[in-house]
Amino acid sequence: MSVHGKLSTGEDAELVAFDGNHLSFRTPRAFAPGAPVELRFELSGAPLAVQAKAHGSKREPDGLFVVRGRTIGQRREDREALLAALGGGSPSP
């Protein structure tokens, strides 16, 4: 399962993994390690912005990049909403 959203720059993004702290998403743009990332989602009609720091990017055969990163200062409610949208459970403490 995945959650579709946008980068703050307007490109499409697809969140494919999230464990409550680390995330992976697919996008047409690569990010250097340490680069700031802002993802925007709409979950149950409510906007949700996720701030993260990229750990690295890997190009996939379809030309998109899988970007790995770590969330920064995310509220527990927001983490739980993302986990629920991906079909996961509660984050680890």
C-alpha positions as CSV (number, residue, x, y, z in Angstrom):
1,M,0.0,0.0,0.0
2,S,1.2,3.6,-0.6
3,V,0.1,7.1,0.0
4,H,0.2,9.7,-2.8
5,G,1.3,13.3,-2.1
6,K,3.4,16.1,-3.4
7,L,6.8,17.5,-2.7
8,S,6.8,21.2,-1.6
9,T,8.2,22.0,-5.1
10,G,5.1,20.4,-6.7
11,E,6.4,17.1,-8.0
12,D,4.4,14.0,-7.3
13,A,5.6,11.7,-4.4
14,E,4.4,8.3,-3.3
15,L,5.1,7.3,0.2
16,V,5.9,3.5,0.1
17,A,7.3,2.8,3.6
18,F,7.2,4.5,7.0
19,D,8.0,3.0,10.4
20,G,7.1,6.0,12.6
21,N,10.6,7.6,12.1
22,H,12.2,6.5,8.8
23,L,10.4,6.8,5.5
24,S,10.9,5.9,1.8
25,F,9.1,7.6,-1.1
26,R,9.2,7.5,-4.9
27,T,9.6,10.7,-6.8
28,P,11.0,12.0,-10.1
29,R,13.6,14.0,-8.2
30,A,16.7,12.8,-6.4
31,F,17.8,14.2,-3.0
32,A,21.4,14.4,-1.7
33,P,22.1,13.0,1.7
34,G,21.2,15.6,4.4
35,A,19.0,17.6,2.0
36,P,15.7,18.8,3.6
37,V,12.5,17.4,2.2
38,E,8.9,18.5,2.7
39,L,6.1,16.1,1.7
40,R,2.5,17.1,1.6
41,F,-0.4,14.7,1.9
42,E,-4.2,14.9,2.3
43,L,-5.4,12.2,4.7
44,S,-9.1,12.0,5.4
45,G,-9.6,15.5,3.9
46,A,-7.0,17.1,6.3
47,P,-3.7,18.4,5.0
48,L,-0.5,16.9,6.5
49,A,3.0,18.2,5.9
50,V,6.0,16.0,6.7
51,Q,9.4,17.4,7.2
52,A,12.3,15.0,6.7
53,K,16.1,14.9,6.0
54,A,17.1,12.7,3.1
55,H,19.5,9.8,3.7
56,G,20.0,9.1,0.0
57,S,18.3,8.4,-3.4
58,K,18.4,5.4,-5.7
59,R,17.2,5.4,-9.3
60,E,14.7,2.7,-10.2
61,P,14.4,1.1,-13.7
62,D,11.3,3.2,-14.4
63,G,13.3,6.4,-14.0
64,L,11.8,7.4,-10.6
65,F,14.0,7.7,-7.5
66,V,13.4,5.9,-4.2
67,V,14.4,8.4,-1.5
68,R,15.1,7.3,2.0
69,G,14.9,9.7,4.9
70,R,14.1,10.4,8.5
71,T,11.3,12.6,9.8
72,I,12.1,15.7,11.8
73,G,9.9,17.0,14.6
74,Q,6.8,15.0,13.5
75,R,3.9,15.0,16.0
76,R,2.7,11.6,17.3
77,E,-0.8,12.1,15.8
78,D,0.8,12.8,12.4
79,R,3.0,9.7,12.5
80,E,0.0,7.5,13.5
81,A,-2.1,9.0,10.7
82,L,0.6,8.1,8.1
83,L,1.0,4.6,9.6
84,A,-2.8,4.1,9.4
85,A,-2.9,5.3,5.8
86,L,-0.1,2.8,4.9
87,G,-2.0,0.0,6.6
88,G,0.5,-0.2,9.5
89,G,0.1,-0.2,13.2
90,S,1.3,2.1,15.9
91,P,4.9,3.4,15.8
92,S,7.5,2.0,18.2
93,P,8.0,4.2,21.3
